[in-house]
Amino acid sequence: MRLLAKRITGIVCPRRVIDQTLTSQGFVRRGQHPPTYDIRIEDVVSGTVYRLRIPTSPQQTSGFSDDTLLRLGQPSIDRKKSPKGHLKDQPIPSSVLTAANEKIAEVASYLRTPSYR
């Protein structure tokens, strides 16, 4: 199972909308220009913590605007820490990938809703 990157990659919204949406969904902003958003996903069975990351990039605009537009990049997931070193080379469990995909789908649905912007 892979991440459903197509659902979210390429969405363009004002920075404040992206920031508000992602932080309200539990993501933490890293950096400022452009920001990257991370959220922790823990596999309770193994105690391993994963990080779902959504990068952004500035979107060129033809006019002048008070609010910068950002384009969401391809999300990625990686192992942040594992209490057992031998899990380092193990594939990401399907339950963690499912949780990450559900979070991506939820965020994408908010950002694609015209009334939400």
N, C-alpha and C positions, 0 to 999 in steps of 0.2 A: 504494500500500500504506500502511496506517495502523498505528498501534500497537494491540496487542490489549489495550486498557485494561480491557475487561470481565472479563478473567481475574483481575485483581489488585485493581481498584478495589472498595472496600467490605469487604475482608477485615479482620476484627477479631481481634487477638491481643494477648497481653501484650507490653508494651514490650520486655522482655528477649528474647523470642522473635523479634520483628521485628528488633531490633538485631543479635542473634546471626546470624540467617539472612542478612540483607542484607550485613552486614560480612564474613561468611564467603564470600559470593559476589562480593566485590570492591567493594561500594559503600562510600562514605565518608559518615559522618554529618555533616551541616551543621546547626548550631543545636541547641538542647536542648528547647525548649518551644513547639511540638512539633518534633521533628527532621524534616529532609528528607534523603533519601539520594540521592547522585549516583554515577554510574559513567561513566568515560570509554570511548568507543568510537572507535577511529581507523580512518579509511578509508586504508589503506596506499597505494592508487593515487594519491590526490590529496594525502595528508599532512594532510588535514583532521581535526580532532578534534571529536567530538560529545559531548554530555552527555545521558545518560538520567537523568531525575530522577523520584523517587517521593516525593511529599509525604505527610505523615501529619497526623492531627488526633486530639485526645483523644476518647475514646469515653465517654459518660456511663454510669456503672454505678449500679445500685440499692443495692448493698451496699458495704461497706468492704473494700478489698483492699490488700495491700502492693505489688502490681504494677499500674501504670497500664495500661489497655487503650488501644491505638491503632488507628485505622481508616486503612487505606491509601487515599490519594487517587488521582486520575487521573494516570498517568505522562505525561511529556512528553519530547520530544527536541529539542535545538537545537544549532546550530553553536557550538562554543566558540571555536575559532580555526582560521584557514585561512592557509596560507603564501602563497596567491595570492588577492589581494583580489577578483578577478573571480568567484570561486566563491561570494561572499557571497549572491547572489540565486538561486543554483541550488537545485533541489529536493534533498532528502536522498536519497542513492543507495539503491536497493532493498536492496543488500547490508548497509548500515548498519541499515535498518529491520528486515531479517530478523534480524540479530544482536540488536537491541534486543528484538524480539518473542520470540526464543528465551530471552533472559535473563528477561523478564517471565514467560514460561510456566514456566521452571525455578523461580523464586522462588515463584510461585503454587502450584506442585505441592508444594513443601516446606511452605508455610504452611497448605495445605488438608489435609495428612496428619495425622489425629488423633494418631497416635503420636509425631509430631515435636514437638508442642506440649508 
